[in-house]
Amino acid sequence: MLIKNCKIILNDGQIRIIDILIKNEKIVEIEENITIVDEEIIDAKNNFVFPGLIDVHTHMRDPGLCHKEDFTTGSMACAKGGITTFIDMPNTIPNTTTVEILNKKRENSVGRSYTDYGFHFGGSRNDNSLEIEKIKDEVASTKIFLNMSTGDMLVEEDRTLENLFNSSKIISVHAEEGMVERAIKLSEKYDKTLYLCHLSKEEEVEMLREAKKKGLKVFGEVAPHHLFLNSSDVNELLRMKPELKEKSDCEALWEGLRDGTIDCIGTDHAPHTMEEKRQKLTFGIPGVENSLELMLSAVDSDRITLKRMIEVMSGNPAKIFGLKDKGNIEVGYDGDLIIVNTEDKGIINDKNIISKCGWTPYVGKMTGGKVLTTILRGSIIYNEGSFKNKIGKEVGYNMDREKKVARALLSTEAVRLNVETPFTFVSGIKSPIYCDNRKMIGFPEERKVIVKEFIKKLEQKDFDIIAGTATAGIPWAAFIATEMNKPMSYIRGEKKAHGAGRQIEGADFAGKKVVVIEDLISTGGSSIKAVDAAREAGATEVEVLAIFSYEFDKAYNNFKSAGIPWESLSNFSTLIQVAEDEKYLTKEDAETASKWNKTPDTWGR
């Protein structure tokens, strides 16, 4: 798919008109005037193109309450609203608090969503920490309710709460007022990432601000209804938890969103039918259809910049929850995009509501634009009121893998960082980062981490032979081949000062599918020569898998030109993030290193 005439906003806030090419579900090129044949072409007509929105706080009511919403109708509402990935909360029926129930929920969701999706796992007052240990790398977070919930999900007992925090990777909490402080203290005690859902009061924003000043791994979310509605709007429909607050609280939330204290917009989409809301007090409102158009109206009124809006609705949710290849318009990312006409403004009403509940809490509010087209991994799922391609699938959380590998690289000094006194490569390029992954061979625990992550990747592939490149790839290929009981070969793609030049020793490549193991990829040149050698030796399919990638644009372009699939266990951006989080680098040095990564050929000269 080629999308032409896209108006995008750059990291520095500038606006540019470019074309975006998507192949095999990934963005492969972002340039002006891309010309290509045999591709579906869409003309964005100079409308804004944003990364698909990510809503990490939804209640799709499926299973158990499907008369209110289900995965299909909820995903349609998301697509109409520009959301290409949603994460579902665990308080469905039954509560998602065991691996067995989660797996049934997963099975129930396959083939029923237009957008990609994921799941939060529920913490239980019955202490399901052992279940959490089994599943924590396969879900977005453990959701713990500290104020109210259904079933067994309200957790009050101290020991149970501590066990749930200690066993989780990321904890999302429903915490109000004093419970916010309690959650932050537990996060600090157990050094866990904490995500504060639907902040609603000024003092809660201040608690988050102070936690961030202390360097704690605490993030915050605000729901659109706490920004655009207040206590004067309360009626039988506009009741939710947390309840609507005073205008002064709304202003504090806006300020926190602008200054970086609050990280994300999460709709807390929790639909009930109009009849249910009018029969008795029922907490929860829908939200996914209107969140973007409301936020665009806030851009119009200068309450938030367009760049910041995209960060809190796309980039930050992906980064916090480790949604690999989501949340940005960059080469290598999923082709999740929305085309938005910011000139098509209007007044929100209940007509044409897609959500099964059939109503919106934002009737009468001004919109700041309209979603024209929603694209998921290079396929149109929504266009001008119609839906197609029900291709949504469960997201993965590969950032956890990338961070594990990055930590192993840093702790063994296989990667060294020095911004003040850069390293100088043989090519003359000055670099704040030096990588020699052979160093990890001498560290058994870290070596196990790398081999385990290689094997996880390789178990998803169809291949015959592991090939290690000279020289750094050879030991890793040997470790992997032994663990997986696979044939192995040594491969050298170019002549060295010693040895026999281009050569392959070991298993015969003729008619075989080969995975080439590399320690690191800079520009990709040596890897491509190794693949050429494998192809000359008769390999039918060859791909490259490396421990680490510098993420240079040149590598992407070189592999693309050579038609070679490749990936790495970790990469420069993840490593710099981990280095900053774990104090290997200051924030300023991390920013300097990131600038180098964009212009390595000229930096430091």
N, C-alpha and C positions, 0 to 999 in steps of 0.2 A: 504494500500500500504506500502510495506517495501522496502526501498532503502538501499542497502548494499554497503559497501566500498566507503563511501563518504569522500572526502578530504575537510575538512572545516577549516576556519581560526577562531581562538578563539579571544575573546575580548582583550587578552594580546598579540595578534599577532602570537601566536604559531599555528602550523598546526597539525591537528589530523585526523586520519582515524576512522570513526565511522559509525554506521547504524542509519537510521531515520525511525521511524514508524509513519504513518499517519492513523488516523481513524476518520470517520465522519467529514472529511475536515480539521481536526486539527492535529498538531504534538503532539503525545502523549508520545513518548519516543525517547531519543537520547542517545545511548549507544553503546559499542562495542559488536559485536557478538549477536545481537538480533535474537532469533529463534522463529518463529511463523508459524502456519499452516493456510491454507485457506486465505492467503493474496497474492495479486499480488506482485511479487518480481522483482525489477529492480536492476541490478548490475551497479553501477556507475564506476566500474573498476578503482578506485583510482583517478578518475578525480575530479576536484574541483566541489563542490556543493555550490552555493551561494543562498541567499534569492532572490526571484523574484524581479526584478527591478521595481521601481515605477517612472513613468514619469509624473510629475504634470503639464507639459506644452506642450499640443498637440492641434492641430487644425485638427480635423478629417473631416471637411467640410460637415458634415451631421447633419441637412438637408440643402439643397439649392445649394450645389456645389459638388454633388456626382460624377461628372465626373472626379474630381481630386482625391477623396478618399471617403470612406464611413466607417461606423462602422465595417463592416465585414473585408474589405481589410486592414483597418488601424490596427485592432486588430490582424490580421494575421502577419502583418509586425512587430508589437510589440512582438508577441510570438516568431517569428524567431529571434528577437534581444534580447530575454531574459527578456522582460518587461511583467510582469504579471498584472500590474494595470496602467492605464493611466487616467489622468484627462483632460477633454475636455474644451477648451476655449469657450467663449460665442459669439464670432463674426461670428456665422453662419447666415444663412438666413431663418427666421428672426432672429435678434439679441435676445439673451436669456436675456431679461431685464424685463420680467413679469413672475409671477408664472404660468399663463396659458401657456405661450410659453415654459417654462421649463418643465412643465408636459407633453406637447405634445412631446417634445424632448425625455423625458424619455420613453414615450410609444413607440416612434419610434425606440428606441434602444433595447428594450426587445427582447431577443432571437437572436440577430444579432452579438454578440461579442464573440470571443474566450477567451478574457481576461476580468478581472474585470475592472470596469470603474467608473468614477464619473464626476461631472460637476462643473465648476466655473459659477457664476452668474454675469451678466454684470451690471456695473454702467452706468447710462444714464445721458446725459446733461439735460434731461427733469426732473431730480430729482426723481428717483424711490426709494427713501429711505424707503417709506412705504412698497413697495414690498420686499425690502431687509429684513426688520424686520420680515416679514412672513416666509422667507425661509432660513435665515442665518444659521440655525442649520442643514440644509439638503443639503448644498453644501460645497465645499472645501473652497471657498473664494468668495469675491466680486472682480471682475477684473475691474480695472479702467485704462483707457488709457489716459495718460497725454501728449503724443506727437503726436500720429496719430492713427486713426482707421476708421472703416466703419460705416455707418448708424448714429445712435445718440450716439455713445459710446465714442467720444472724449469729455472729460469734461474739461472746462477751467474756468468756473465761480466760484469764491471763495465760495460763500454761498452753491452752489450745491455740490461742492467738500467736504466741511465740513460736510454737511448733510449725504453724502454717507459714509464718514469715520466713523462718529458717530454712524450710524445705523448698521455697519457691525461687524462681529466677527473677520474675518481675511481679510486683503486687499492685493491683488496682484496687482502690478502696472507695466505697460509699462511706464518706466520713463528713460529718457536719460539726461545725463549731469546735468544741473541746476534743472531739474524736480526731480532728485533723492533727492536732498537736500530738495525740497519742500515737497515731500512725507514723508521724515523722520521727518520733523517738525510737520506735521499733525499727524503722528503716535504718536509722543511724546505728543502733545497737548491733544489728545483724548485717550491716553493710549491704543492704538490698536496694535495688531500684524500686522506687515508689511512684505510682501514678495516682494523683488525687482527682477523682472524677467530679464533675459538675460543681466546681466551687461557686458559691452564691453570695458570700458576705465579704465585706471589706476586711474584717479581721482575719479571715481565712487566706485572703490574698497576701496579707502582711506576714502570716506564718510561713507561707511558701517563699516569700521574698527573703526572709531571714534564713530559712533552710538553705537556699541557694547561696547566700553570702557565706555560709559555713562550708560550702563545697559539697553538700550532700547530694546524692543521686535522686533528687525529688523533682517530679514534673507535675504540671497542673493543667487542668482542662476546664473550659467553660462551655455551657450549652447556649445556643442562640436565644432560648426563651429567657435566660437570666440576663441577657444583654439588651433585648428588644422589648421585654415586658417587665412590669414591676407590680408591687402589691396593689396598686390602684386598679389594675386590670383584672383582679381575681374574680372569677365566677365559677359556676358549676363545671365548666369545661376546663378552665385553666387552673387545675390542681395537679400538682406533681410533687415529687420528693427529690431534692429539697424544694420547698415552696418558693414562690416569687417573693422578692425582697424589696427594700426601699430603693428609691431613685439614687440615693448616695451609694448604695452597694453596686448598682449598675455602673455608675461612673468609675468606681474603684476597679471593677472587673475590666472595663474598657482600658483604663490606664495600665493595668497589669498585662493586658494583651499587647498593648503597644510597646511597653518597655521591656518585654521579654520575660517577665515573671511567669505569665501564663503561656503555655507552650502550644496548646491545641484547642481546636473547636471539635467538640463531640456532641452530637445532637441529642443523645439520650432518647432516641426514637423509641417510644413505648406506647403504641397505639391501643386504644379501646374504642369500641363502637360508640356512636353518639347516644344510642339508647342506654348503654351501660353507664355512661357518664351522667345521664339525667336521672337514672333510677336511684342511684346511691353515690355516696362519696367514693370516687375511684381515682387513684393517683396514676398519672402518666399521660403524655401527649405525643402525637406524631411529630416528625421533624425533618426527615431526610430530603423531602421534595423541595423544601423552601430555604435550606440553610445557605446555599450559595447565593441565591438571588437577594436574600436579606443582607449578607455580608457585602455584596457588591453595592447595595444602597448605602452601606456604611462607608465604603470607599468614596462614593459620590459626595458624602457629607464630611469627608476628611476625618472620620473617626479612626481610620486605619489606612495604611498604604496598601496598594495592590500587591506589592512584593511581600509584605508581611502577611497579608491574607493568604497568599499561596503557601507560605511557610507553615502557617498554623493549620491549614486544611489539607496539605499534601506532604510536604517534606518532613516536617517534625513528627507526625504520627508514624511515618515509615521508619524514621531514624530511631525513635524511642523503642518501638516494638520489634525492630530488626526485620522489617519486611524487605527482603532483598529485591533490588531492581524495581522498587515502587517509589513513587513520590517525586520524581524529577524528570525533566526533559533533557536527557543526556544519552549519548551513545552507550549502548550496552544495557540500558534500562528497558523494562517492559513498555510496549507501545500502548500505554494507557493515557488517552488524551481526551480533552473535551473542547469543542469549538463553541465559543460564547459570543453572542451579539450583545455588547454592553450598551448599545443604543436602543435596544428594544426593552423599554421599561413599562411598568404597568402597576396595577393594584392587585394584590393577592385576594382570591376568593375561593369558594369551595367547589367551583366547577372544574371538571376534568381532573379531579384528584385520583391518583393511581393507587395509593395505599388502600388496602381493603377496608380500613375504618371509615373512609369516605369524607373526612373533614380535615381542616387545618386550623391551628390555633392563631394563625397570623392573618386572618381576614382583615382587609383594610390597610395592611402595611404596603409601603412602596417597594418595588423591586428595582434592582440596579442593573438588570440584564436578563438574558434568557439563554439557556442551554439549547443549542441547535442540534449538535451531534455528540454522542458519547461513543468512544472507541476503546475497546478492551483488547489488549495484546494484538493490535493490528486488525481487528474486526469490528465493524459497526454493530453496536447492540441497541442504540437508540438514535433515531433521526426524525426530527420534526413531528413528534407525536406518535411514531410507530416503533415497534420493538422487533428485533430479530436476533438470531444467533445466541441461543441460550447456552453459552459456553463457559459460564463461570465455574471456577474450581477453587479448592482450598489452597490458601497461600502457604508458603513455607517460611521458616524463621531462620534463614541461613546466616544472618548476621552473628548469631551465637557461635556458629562454627568459625566464622571469620575472626571473631574476637578471640576465641580459644587459640587459634593458630597465631594470631598477632601477639598474644601474651607469651606464647612459647618462644617466638622469635626475639622478643624483647628481653625476657628473663634470662635467656642463654647468651645474650649479646650476639646472636646470629645476625641481628639487625642492630646497628649502632647509629645514634643520632647526635649530630653536633652542628647546630646552626651557626654558632659564632666562628668556628674554625672548620669550614667545610672540607670534605674529602675530595680528592681529585682523581677522577677515573683516568684510565689509560688514554681514552679519547680526548682528554683535556676538559671534559665537562666537570664543573664543580658541583658537588652534591652535599646536602645536609644529612643524607642517609646512605649508609653502606651496608650491604647485605651479603652474607656468606653463610648459607644455610647448612653447609657441611659441619659447622660448629655444633649443631644440635645432635649430631650422631653420638657425641660423648655424654649426652644427658638422657638417661633411660626413660624417665617419666615424660619429658617433653617429646622425645622420639616417639613414644607410644601415642601421644596426642596426634602427631602428624600422620603416622601410619593409619591410625583409626579413622581419621577424617578422609584420607585418600580412599580407604576401603569403602566408606559410606558412599562416596561419589561413584566409585567403580562398580559397586553392586547394582547401580541403576543403569549401567551401560552393557551393551552387547559387544564383547571383544574376545580375542583369542590370545593375544600376546602382550606382556608388559615389556616396554623397551626403555632402558635407562640411558640418558645422554651422557657423553663424556664431559667432565668427570663427575660433576656433582649429582647428576641424576641417577647414577649407577647404584649407590648404596640404597637409595630410597626404593628404586625398582626392585632390588633384591629383597628388601624387607617385605614389600607388598606381595611380590610373587610367592614368597614363602608362606605368608599368611593365607593367601587366596588359592594356593596350590595351582598356580598358572605358569606356563612357560615364560622364560625371560630371555631378552637379548640385550646386548650392548650395541649402541649405535653412535657413530660419529659422522656428523654431516659435512665436515670440511677438514682439509688437511691441516694438521698441527705441525709445530717445529719438530716434534718427535712422533714416532709411530708410523703406521702405514697409510695415513690419510683417511679418506672416506672409507668406512668399513662397518660391517655388521657381523657380530659374532653371537652365536647362541641359536635360538629357535629360528626356523626358516620362515620368512615373511610371505612367501609365495601363496597367494589366494587367502591371506589371513587379514583379520581386523586388528589393528595395532593401536595401543595407547602409549604415547611417548611421555615419559615422566621427566619433568624439568624441576630444578630447584627454584629458579626465578626467571621472570620474563621482563626485559626492559623494552627493547624495540621489536623483539621477536625474530631477529635475523637468524640466530643460530638454531632456534627451534624450527624455523621454516626449512633450513638446509637439512636438518635431521629428517623432517617429513619427506623432503624430496628424495633423500637416500632410501627411505623406507618404500616409497612408491616405486623407485627404480628397481628395488629388490622384489617387487611383485605384490606388495600389500594392497589390498582392495579398498580399505578404508583406514585413514590415520587421523587421530586427533591428539591434541596436546593438553596435558594436565600438569600444572605447576603448583609449587607451594605458595609462591608470592608473585604478585605483579605490581610493577611501578605505576600501572594505569596510564602509560603514555598514549596519547592519541596516535602516535606513530605505530605503536604495536597493533592497535585496533585496525588501522588502515592497512598495515602489512599483511596481517592474517586474513583480512577481508579480501585483499587483492589476490592472495594465494589460494583462497577458497578452503581455508583450514579452520575447522572448529577448535576452540580452545577455551579454557577457563582456569581459574586459580582458586586455591583454598582460602587465600586472604589477599589483601591488596593495600595499596598505599593509603587510601582514605580511611580505611578501617584502622590501620596501624597507627596513623596519626591521631585518630579519635581515642584509641586505647592509651596511647602515649600521653595524651593530655589528661585523660581521666585518671590515670594512675601516676601522674606527676613525673613522668620521664621528661616531659616538655612543659614549659609554661604556655599559656594560651597564646601569647604573642609569638613565641617560637613556632608553635603549631601553625599559626597563620602564615608565618614566613615560609615554612616548609611546604605548605599547600600552594603558595604562590610559585615556588620553585617548580613544583610538579607540573604546573601549567606551561612553563617556558624553560625547560631544562637546558636547552642548547645555549641560551644567552645568560642565564642566571649567574651572578657572581663574577662576571667578566668585566 
